[in-house]
Amino acid sequence: MGTNTFLFDVLKDLRDSGVNLSKTTFILPSKRAGLFLKHEIAASTSETLFSPDILSIEEFVEQLSGLRTKSNTTLLFEFYSVYESLTDKAHLDSFEAFSKWGQILLQDFNEIDRYVIPQEQIFGYLSAIQDLKHWSVDPNKTDFVKNYLAFWNKLHTYYKMYTKTLKEKSIGYQGLIYREALNQLKTYQKTHSDEYHVFLGFNALNTAEQDIIQGLLEENMARIYWDLDATFLEHPNHDAALFIKGYKTKWPYFRNHPFQWVNKHYTSKKNINVYGIPKNIGQAKQIGALLEKLQSENPKLENTAVVLGDENLLIPVLNSLPENLHALNITMGFPLKTIPLAQVFELLFKIHKQPSERFYYQDVHAILSHQFVRPLMVINEVDYASRIIETIHSSNMTYLSSGRLKGIAQEAGPLITILFSGWQNSVLTALEKCFELIQLIKNHLDQQKDQALLSLEYLYRFNTLFNELSLLNKNFNYIKDVKTLHSVYKELLSSETLDFQGEPLEGLQIMGMLESRVLDFDTVIIASVNEGVLPSGKSNNSFIPFDVKLENKLPTFKEKDAVYTYHFYHLLQRAKNIHILYNTEADVLTGGEKSRFITQLELDKTHQITQQIIVPPVPVTKPELNEVLKTAAVLDVLQKVGERGFSPSSLTNYIRNPIDFYYQKVLHINEFDAVEEHIAANTLGTVVHNTLEDFYEPLKGSFLTVEILKNLKSKIEERVVFHFNTIYKEGDISRGKNLIIFEIAKRYVSNFLNAEIQDLKAGNSIQIIDVEAEACCLLKNLDMPFQVKLKGKVDRIDKYNGQTRIIDYKTGAVSQNQVEVVNWDEVTSDYKKYSKSFQVLCYALMLAEAEAIELPVEAGIISFKNLSSGLLKFSKKGSTRSQQKDSLITSETLSDFAEVLKQLILEIYNPDMPFFEKEV
């Protein structure tokens, strides 16, 4: 037979046999194969003829049965109607709960009918098994067990009533259509005795298909062509021949008629390359590289197919195709659930599934920022989506009601109502909201005309889907809430696809494994040849136990694996160049193991196989630390900053990482002010600082007394709440982690006041000199043409037993060694070790220069996480002076520090020293 395609050989044989093609009905495994057959008929004939009837097996069986197929969702609703009528209300599941097991039961009904199993027998068998499992001899069964067994006893009743209802409506699921077609076969044979049928390219036939085909063969109304290689048929246990070998030996027809055909194409010379590549994206890129290479020999990529074992590869592959493709045809549909518009409805269902008047800010942000919604929020050139998002951030809102949203953007009120209001009123209202949103999006897209054709196509398909949802709700009225509506929506959406426009018979073909049936290509690229994908492996989505399936000759995972084995080897039969790709990376679901098909190819040694593991080149990029030169413009900005004044924290920021100082002080780039869901450490610190300022501000110049401090304790909660409301704004402090932090803030203030009270009771005196004192001074001896200031706020200045103290509050943990200086040279270079010392010395220098204090003084930090240590005093270690003098800041201390500070300032203004990034 040469290397012609299977379809060409079939047509040639039919002509040689004198069969009139115009009066023949061709029946194939798929619609896709019918298109290629029609093309082959046109290409292989020279005379004019009427096109024959070309049907998929499903279409033929549907004609035979007189029943129409319906979507799985519609069939599930029909089943629930039957279930509801046969079940008392006390034990009736909601539609949502029913759908979880109803789908599985429908699949079992489907298998039972496709394989023509006597219904009463198998349902009785299932019921008896469950009875045995639950000790049927035990007279004292619980109500749960009784109800459970009653369910299994009702299965046959459900089946009979369900199939009766469907047949009355002339509709059916696939299995019922097959069983009914078999029942109608005798009538069909009488009424269509002059018609001739050709079955071609079949492999795994269910019992109903076998009986129908054999019935037509026995009456000489048909012939059948198989496409199997002798290599597999003659092998004692090759899965590719599992089904056809059985038909050859068991069908009575083949005792007296030739078995067509067993070919010998598989052993012809082939170039087989196997590539192990990490991840799906790696496979997609390799497919693109292979196609580019193939184009050098076959520019139009004629007779070339890319077969995707995992349909999730479609998008990455499309993005990896060579740009100069002559023609492309994609037989797989583009899943509707992956397009951007699907995300809008998914987000809306997400926020409305559970009854709530308030919506999480990130969900609101995601909806309003979506590419299909954002343009609708622009009214009279005002972007109300941006206004809402900015208000959310500025007011620190974590949850918002629809009323609050309307208050922020009144002009966008109608759209906000559609998106955020009334969904819980009824399912009908929720559907109306979806239709209203679709109409608004359409009105906007209509203005863009040609630029929005694809988006309008998306919108049309979603409008159709919601129409179907609305019809189901109207006809059955089982969708009682938005949660159930969402589950039905997802069920419908999962099966919806957008068809690609292309050249169906030219150039490169991209398809799934099942679409490759009957077709032959010279060059084949097969992707995702991994265990769990090709073959798909074990799955137990059935109520029928494994042993019962074996007993009744129902297909198990072994038969399903054999189906994919046949498809895989069929692709290889006539191909000359074969490229097989598998994912080398371990994956939770597929395991990352290469398929047994590849191992089988290696072991049978029919062909030489070239294998290689491809590791995509990963560029090694050394992290380069940024450097910014100090141009004249940069120095000009720095001069203005210096004249206004450096704060101690800005200088410690420079010590920590000069590039951050550059971003903040020169470019004025601050960190993004995100919504603070949980109270941040700096917010906690600000609340505690402000509360203590409120308490001590009226006491400036006064000596503290135990009575004064005890009175202040009664005001802690009121002031802490006030400052949280001011700083944390609309953030919620009434629950969760925020409530804990709120209590911590109160505890910090209370513990601090208690520590002060204990100090006073111990006989010490404390006089408040100033709180939140503004301090500022000019830095001397800089030898620069302009003045540089140092400025800041000192949390507290007091006198403790007559000794002046400068105090900085820290709500974080600070230890004594963090306020000790050993070597002055390290103060401006080691941020982690000396930043705290640097700050308190800056405060002391500013106050001394402003003559606000008299030296010597003590300066240090009160750490609220380390209150028991009291004031952690700055000290200079390593001197010969006594420990008491070490903790005093004298004019000598400040002189030493001023010299260090001078060097730091000169470094900042040094034009030859760029701002460089440190590894923090």
N, C-alpha and C positions, 0 to 999 in steps of 0.2 A: 504493500500500500504506500510505500515511499514515506515522505515526511509531510504529506498534506495534512490539513487540519481534520479533526474528527468530523466536523459538519460537512466538509467537502466530500469526504469518503462516503458518508451516509447518502448524500444527494446523488453521487455517482452510482452507488449501488441501486438506489431506487429507480433511476433512469434505465440502468441496465436491465432491471427487472420489469420494465414497462409500466411502472406506477405513474398515474396521472397526478402530478404534484398539485394542480389546481383543485382537485377534488379530495385532497388528503388533509386530514387534521393532524398537525404536528403538536406533540405534547412534550414539554421540556421541564426541567426542574425549576427554572426561574424565568421571569419576564425578560431579564437582561439577555439571556441566551437567545431568546426569540428574536431580538433585534439583530444579532449577529447572523442568525439563520436566514432571516429575510435578506440581509445584505449578501450572503453567500449564494442564495438562490438567484438573485439578480445578477451577480458576477459570473455565475457558472452556466447561465443559459443564454442562448442566442436568439430564441424565438420569444414572441410576446405571449404572456400567460397571465391568468388571474392569480393574484396572490392567494396562497392557501391560508386556511385558518391556522394560526400559531398561538397556542395557549400554554400558560404555565399549568402545572398539575393542579394547583389550587383553583384556578379558573375553570378548568375542565370538570373537576369534582363538584364545584358549585353549580355549574350548568346541569350536571347529572342529578344532583340532589333536589334542585328547585329551592334551596335555601340560600339566603344572602348572609355573608359574614358581617359581623359588627365589631366595633372596637372592644377591647378588653374591659374598658371602663363601663361601657353600656351594658355589657354582659354581666358585669359584677352588680350593677344596679338591678338588673332583671332578677339575678339570683337572690339579692336581698329581699326583693318583693316576695319571692317564694318562701324564703327563710322566715320572714315576718309572719306570713299567713299560717305557717306550720308550727310556730313557736309561741308558747304562752308568754305574756308580757313580763312575768317575774324572772324569766331566764333569757330574755331577749337582749342581745348585744346591740350597742349603738352601731351605726354604719361604719364609723371609724374603726372600732374594735373588730367588727365583722370582716372588714376589708383585709385585715392582716392574715386571717386564716382562710377567708373566702377565696382569695387569689390562688392559694395552694390547692384548695379542693377543686377549683375549676381546672387547674392543670392536670390533676389526677383524673377528673371526668374526661378531659381531653384525651389523655393517654389510653384510658379504658376503652373509649369509643374508637380511636384510631386503630387500636389493635384488636377490636371486635371481641372484647372479653365479655362473657356472660355477666351482666351487671349484678343480678341477685346473688350469684355465686361469690363474686369477689367482695361485695359489700358485707355479705354474711360472714365471710372468712375474716375480714377486718374486725367486725364486731366481736366475733368469737375470741380473737387474739386479745383484744382489750379486756374482755370479760375474764380471761385466764390471768392476765396481768394483775387484775385487782381482786383475785381470790373469789371467783363467782360462787363458791360453795359457802362462803361466809354469809350467814343470814343478817348480820348486823352491819350493813354497809352504811357509811356516812352519806349525808345528803350530797356532798361534793362528788363522791364516787358514783352515786346514783345518777346525778345529772350528767356526769361525764359519760357513763355507759349509755344513758338515754340518747345522748348526741350521736354516738357511734351507731346505735340501733336505727337512728332516723336517716342515715346517709342514703340508703336506697330510696326512701320516701322523698328526700330532697331531690335526688337525681330524677326520679320518675316525673315529679311535678314540674321540675325545672325544664326538662327536655320537652315535656308536653306543652308547656307555656311557650317555649321558643318556637316549636314547630307550628303552633297555631298562628304565630306572628310571621311565619316564613323566614325566620332568622336562625342563626346557630353559631356556635363556636366551631373551630376547625374539626375537632373529633366528631361532633354530632353530624356535621356536613358530610364527612367521610362515611360514617355508618349509614346515613340516609342514602348517600349515593350508591353504596353497595346494595341497599334494599331496592333501589330503583333500577339496578343494572338490567334485569330481565326485560323490563318495560323499554328501556333505552335500546337494547339489542333488537327488539321488534320494530321500534319506530325509526331506527337509524341503521337498518341492515345494509343499506347501500353506501354507507360512509366507511372510509378507511382511515385508520389511526396509526400514527408512527410515534412510538415512545423512544426517546433517545437521551443518553447521558445520565441515566439514573443509577443510583448506588444503594442507599439504605431506604428500603420501602417499608412502610408500615403494613400491617395485615390487610387493612381495607384496600390499600393501593395494590398489593399483590393479588388479591382476589379479583379486583376490577380488571387489572391488566390481563391476568390469566383467563378471565371470562371472555374478554374480547379476542385474545389469541386463539382460544379453543373454537370460537365461532368464525375464525378467519377474517375478523374485522380489523386486525391490527398486526403489526410486527414491532419488535423491540430491538434496539441497538445498544449494546453495552460498550463501554470504553475502558477496557482493563488490559494491562500488560501481562504477558505470559510469565514474566519474572515473579509476579505476585501470586498469580493463580496456581502456579506449580510449586510455590513455597508451601511447606506443610502448615505453617501457622502465621502467615503475614496478615496483619490487620487490614491492609488496603484491599484484600480480597475476601474479607470476612463475610460480607453480605452476598456478593455476586457468586461466590463459590457455592454458597448455600442454595441460591436460586437455580444454578446450573444442575445441581445434583437432585434437588427436591421437586422442581416443577415438572409435572407430567408432560407438558408441551415439548420440552427439550429432549424427550426420549425419541421423538419422531421428527424433530426439526433441528436445523443447525443452530448452534449458539453463536450469535454475532455480537461483538467480535472480541477475539483475543489477539492483541497486536504485539509487536516486538520493537517498540520504539524506545523503551526505557534503557536498553543496553547500548543504544547508539552513542557515539562520542559526545561528551558534554564537558563544558568547563564549569566546574562547581567551586565557588568560593564562599567560605564561611567566615564571617567577621564577628568578633566579640567586641562590643562597644558599650561604654558606660552610659546609662540613662537614655530616656526617650529622645532627648534633644540631640544626643550624640548619634543615635541611629538616623534621625532626620537629616542631620548634616552630612552623614556618610551617604545617604541616598542621593542627596543633591550632588555630592562629589562624583558618585558613580554615574549619574545621568550626564553630567558634564563630560565625563570621559567617554561615555557611549556615544555622545553626539558627534565626536570626531569621526566615527565610522558610520553612524546612522543619524544624520542631522535632524531628521523629522521624528526620530525615535519610533518609527513604524514597528508594529508587532512587538511592542515592549509594554510590560505591565509591572506596576508596583502594587503588591498585595500586602495589606496591613492586617497583621494578626490582631493587633490592638487598635481599635478605631480611634482611641485618644491621640494617636500619632498623626491624625489627618492635618490638624492645624500646623504643628511644627513642620511637617513635610511640605505643605503648601508654601510656607515661608522660606523653605530651603531649596525650592526648585530653581533651575537655571533660568535666567531672565529671557533668553532668546528661544523659548519653546515655540515650535511651529504650531502644534495643536495639542490640546489637552482635554481629556474627558474624565470626569470624576463620577463614578457610579454610586458612591456613598453620598448620602445626604448630609448637609451641614446641620448638626444638632441645634435645634431652636433654643435649648436651654443654655447654650454657650454664648449667645449673642448678648450685647450690652443691655438691650431692653428687658431681658429676662431678669436682670439684677434689680431693676426698679421694682417690679412686682414682688420679687423675693423679699426685698427690704420692707415693702409695705405689709406683706403677710407676716413677716417676722415681728414687727412692732404691734400688730393688731391681733395676733393669735391669742394672746392672753389679755383679758379685759384690763385696761389701764388708762387713766386720764393723763398720765405723764410719760414722756418719752425720753430715753437716754440720749444725751447730746450728740454722741458719735453716730447714732442711727439717724438723727435729724440732719446732721452734717452730711452723711453719706447720701441721703435722699436728695437734699437740696443742691448738692454739688454734682449730682449725676448729669451726664451729658445730655440726657433727654428732658430733664426737669429744669436745669439751671437756666436755659434760655426763656422758659415760661415765667421765671421770676423777675425778668427784666421788663419793667413797666414804665413807659414814658422815659426811657433811657436811664432809669434808676435800677441798680442791681440789688433787689431786696434780699436775695440769698446771701450776698456778701454782708448786708446790713445785719441780718440775723446771726450769721456766723461770728461777726465782729462783736456783737452784743453778748453772745454766749461766752466768748473769751474774756471780754472786759468785765462782765458781771459774774464770771466764774460759775456759770449755771451747769449743773450736771444732769438735771431733769427738767423738762419743760412741758407745759400743757399747750394744747392748741390755742387756748385763749391768750396765753403769754406770747405765743408766736404771732398771733394776729395783732397783739398790742405793739409789737416791734415793727411789723410790716402790714399796716392796715390795708394798703392798696392791693396787696397780694392775698387778701382775706379769702376770696373765692377758691383760689388754688390751695391754700392752706387747709380749708375746709375739706376739699376733696382728698387731700393726702393724710390728714390727721384727725378728722372728726367723723363721728357717726358710723364707723365700720362695725361696731358692736351692736348696733340697733337690730340688724337682721342680715341674713346672707344676701337677700335681694339688694339691700342698701350697699353692701360691700361690692357686689357685682356692678351696680350702677356707678359707684365711684371709679371702678376700673374702666368702664366704658367712657365716662366723662374725661378721665385722664387721657385715654387714647384719642378722643376727639380733639382735646386741646393740643396734644402733640402733633396730630395730623394738621390742624389749622396752621401751626407754626411751620411745619415741614413744607406745606403747600406753597408757602411764600418763597421757598428756596428752589422749587421746581426741579430741574435736572440734577442739581447737586445732591438731592435727597432721595433719589429713586430707590436706592437700596434700603434706606431707613424706612421709607414708606412701605416697602415689601415686608420688612420685619413687622411693622405696625399692623398691616393687613392680616398677617398670619396670627398675631396675638388677638386681633379682633375676632377672627374666626374661632380661635380656641375659647375665648370667653363666651362667644355665642353658643358653643357646644356645652360649656359649663352651665350657662343659663338655661338651655333647653333641658339638660339632665335634671337641674334643680326644679324646673317647672313640671316635668313629666313624673318625677319620682318623689320629690320633696323629702329626701332623706338627709340632705345637707343641713344640719341644724345650727352650726356655728362656723366661725371663720377658720378655726383649726381644721375642721373636717374639709371645708372648702379648699384650704391650702393643700391638704393631702391629695384630694381629687385633681386639683390643678397640676400638682407635680406629676401625678400619674399620666395625665393627658400630655403634659409638656415633654415627658421623657421619651415619648414615641414620635414626637413631631420633628420633622427635618425640612430644611430648605434645599430644594434641588438645584444643582449647579447647571448652568448652561454651558455646553461645550460641543465638540465634534465627537459624536458617539462612536464613530468607526475609524477615526483617524488619530495618528500620533500616539502620545503616551496615555495609557489607561491606568487610573488609580482606583483600586477597589478593595472591598473586604474579601475574606476567604470564601464566603458563601456565594458571592457574585461571580467567582471565577469558574463555577461549575460549567462543564461542557466546552469552555473556551480554551484555546491553545495559543501560546505566544512563543516566539523565538527566544526572547530575553525576559527573564522573570527576576524581580527583586522581591524577596519575601522578608518582611520585618517582624520583630517581636516573636521569634521562634524560641520561646521560653516555656518551661513547664508552668502550667497554670494559665497559659494563654493559648498555645498550640502544643498539645491539646489542653483543653480547659480544666481537665482534672475532675476530681470527685465533687459532687454537690448533692445535698440531700434535701431538696426543696419539695418534699412529698410526704403525704400521710401513709403511703404504701411502703411497708418494710421491704428490705432488700430481698429476703428469701421469698416473699410473696410475688415480687416482680419476676424472680427467676422461675417460680412455679407457673406463672401465667404468661411467660415469654414476653414480658414488658422490657423495654430497653433500660439498661443500667448505665453507669458511668463507662463501663467497658465498651458498650456499643457506641456511646457518644464519642469516645476517644477514637474508635475505629472509623467513624464518619470523617473526622478531621485527618486521620491517617490517609484515607482515600483521596481527599481533596489535595493534601500536601503532595502526594506522589503523582497525582494526575497533572498538577502544575509542572512537574519535572519531566513527565513522559516524553513530550515532543519538543521541549525547550532545548536550546543549544547552549545558552549562557545563563547560568543560575547564580544569583547572589543571595545568600542567606545571612540575615543579621539577627543577633540576639543581644539582650541586655546583660552585661556582666555584673551589674551592681545588685547587691542583695536588696530585696524589697519585701515589705511586710506581707504583701498578698501573693506575689508571683515567686518569691524566693530567690530570684536572680540566677537560677540554674538553667543551663542551656537545655533545650528540649530533647526528649528521647529520640525525636526524629533525626536530629543531627548525629547522635550517637549511633543510631541504626545505619545511617549512611556510611559512617566510618567503619562499622563492623562488617557490612555486607561486601565491601571491597569491589563493588561493581564498577565504581568510578574513582578516579584519582581526585582527592579533595584537597584544595588549598585552604589552610586555616591561618588566620592571624588575629591577634588581639590588638585592637587599635586604641591607643591612649591619646586622646586629643592633646595637641601641644598646649601646655599651660604656660603663658609668659610669666617668668619670674620677675616680679617688679619689686625692687628694693624700695621700702618706704622712704621717700625723699622729704626731708623736713623743709618747710617753707622758709624763705628768706625774703624780706622786703627792704629794699634800699631806702635810705632817708633822702628823698628828693627835696628840692626847695619847697615844694608845696606841702610835703609832709612836715618839714621843719617849721613851716609857717603855722600849721595847725597846732603843732606841739607847743609853739610859743604862746598861742592863745590859751591852751590848756594850762600851761604853767602860770600864766598871769592870773587866770581864774583860781588856780590852786589845785595841788594834788592832795587827794585824801590818803591816809595811811593804807586803806584797803586797795586803792588803785595801784599804789607802789608795790604792795605785796603781790598783787596780780601780775605786775611786771616781773617780779622776782620769780614767781611760779612759772610763767610762760610769756615771754615778751610779745609773741604774736597775738595772744589774747588781748594784751594791753593795746596793741595796735588796732585790732578790730573794734574795741570798745571806745577808746579815746580819740583815735584818729578818724576811723571810718564811721563811728557811732553805730556799730552793729551790735545789738544786744541779743541775748538769747530769746527764742520765740516764747511768747507769753501764753503757754498752753493752759487749757482748763485744768485746774488743780483738783482732781477727784479726791485725792487723799491729802490731808494737810501736810505741806512740805516743812522741812526743818527750819527754813528761813522764816516761814509764816509763824511757826510756833515761837521762834526767837523774837520776832517783832511784837507779837501779842504780849509776851512776858515783859519785854522792855517797856512797852507803852503802859502796861498796867503799873509797873513799878514807878514809872515817871508820874502817872496820875497820883500815886500814893505819896511820893516824896517831894513833888514840886511845891505843895503848900508848906512844906516843913523846912524850906531853905533858911539857913541861919539859926535854926532851932536845934536844941539837944533832944535826942529821941528818948521817949519814956516807954515803959512796958505798957502803960495804959493806952498811949497813942497807937502803938503797934497792934494791940489786941482789938482796938476799935477798927483798925484797917482790915483785919481778917474777915470781918463781917461783910466787907464790900467786895471781896475777891470775885465771887461768882458774877456779880453784876458788871464789873469792869472787864473781866475776861470775855464774857458774852458780847459786851459792847465792841471790844476790839476785834473779836472774831468776825462779827457782822460787818465791821468797817473794812477789814483787810481781806477776809475770805468771802465776803459779799454774799452771794446767794447759795454758796456751798452749804451742804447739809452737815451739821455737827451733832445731829440727834441720834445717830445710829452708827454701828460698825466701827471701823478703825478710827474714824474721825471723832467719835464719842470718846474713845480711849485717849486720843491725843488732847482733846478738850479737857478731860479729867487730869491728864498729866500737867497741862498748863496751870490749872488751879493748884495742883499739888506742888509744883515748882515755887509758885508765889507764896503759898502757905508755909512750905519748908523754909524758905528764905526769911520770912518774917519770924518764924519760930527760932531760927538761928540767931537773929538779931536780939530777940527777947532773952535767949539764954546768955548772950554776950553781956547784956545790960544787967541781968540778974547776977552775973559773975563779978559785978562791980566796975565794969568798963564803961567809959562814956563815949557816946557817938554824937558828933555834931554834923549836920548836913550843911555843906558849903554851897554846893550847886548840883543840879542834875541836868543831863542832856546839854551840857555846857558847850556853847559854840566857841571853838578855839581856832586861831589863825596866826601865822607868823611868816615873815620873809626869811628866805634862806640866804645866809650871808656867805661872802667870800667865794662866790661862784665864778667871778670874772666873766660874766656874760652881759651882752648889751641890753638885756631886759631882766625884769625881776621875776623870781619864781616863788610862789607861795606854797605853804603847807597848811591845809585846813581840815577840820573834822569836828565831830561831836564826841564829847567825853560823857560816858554814861553817868558817872557819879564822882564827885569830889567831896570828901568828908575829913573830919578830924577824929582820930581814934586815940583816946587818951592823950589828946593834944598833938598827935603826929598826923600831918597831912597825908592823905592817901588819894591816889588816882585809881579808880576802879573801872574795869571793863567787864560787862556781863557776857557770859557765854552759856547758851543752853546745851551745847555739846559737851563731850568729855574732854577735859584738859588736865594734864598732870604737871607736877612741879618742874620736871626737867624740861618742859616746853617753854618755860619763862626764865631759863638760866642761860647766860652767855659765857662761853669759855674763850672763844677767839673772835675778836671784832671783825676780822676779815670775812668770816663765814656768815655774818648776819644778813648780808645782801645777796648771798648765793644759795643758801640752803633753806628753801621755803618751809619744808616740813618741820625742820628743827627749830627755826628761829622766827617764824612769821608772827607768833604771839608776842615774843619779846620786842620785835620791831614795832608792832602797833603801840604797845604801852610806852615805849621810849619816844615815839612820835608825839603821843599825847603830852608826855612830860616836857618835851622840848618846846612844843607850841605854848603850853601854859607858862613855862618859865620865861620864854621870850616875850610873852604878852604881860609878864609880871602879875599873872593871876594867882600865882602861888609863890611861896618862899622855899628855897632849897635848904636842907635836903628834904626829899619826900620819899614816900613809898608808893610804888605803882604795881599793879598786878591784876589778876583775873579771878573773878568768882565764877566757878563752874557749877551750874545747877545739877549736874550729874555727879559732882564731887564736892557737895556742900560741906561735908564733914571736915574737909581740909581747910575750910575758911578761905581767906584771901591768899591766892598763890602768888607770892611776891616775886617781882623781878629781882635777880641777883647776878652779880658778876663773880664767877668762880675763878679760882686759881690765883687770887691776890693774897697778900700777906696780912691784909687787914682782918679784923675779927668778923665773925659771921654776921653780927648785928649791922656792922658798917657795910658789909657786902650787899645787904638788902636795901640800903639807902641809895637813892639816886642823887648824886651830888653834881656840882657844876663840872667837875672833872669827868664824871660819867657822861654827861650830856655833851661835853666837848669831844670826847672820843666818838660818841655816836654821831654827832654833827659831821665829823670828818668822813665817816663811813657813808652817811646820807649824801654828802656832797659828791662823793665818787659815783654813787648810784645816779644822781641827777645828771652829772656830766656825761655818764654813759648813755643815758636816755637821749641827750641832745648831741651826742657825738655823730656827725654826719658820715663818718667813716665806719661806724659800727651799725650794721643793719639790724632790723628786728628779726630775730631768728626763732624758730619753733623748737621747743624742748619736748622730749618724750615724757609726757606726764603720766 
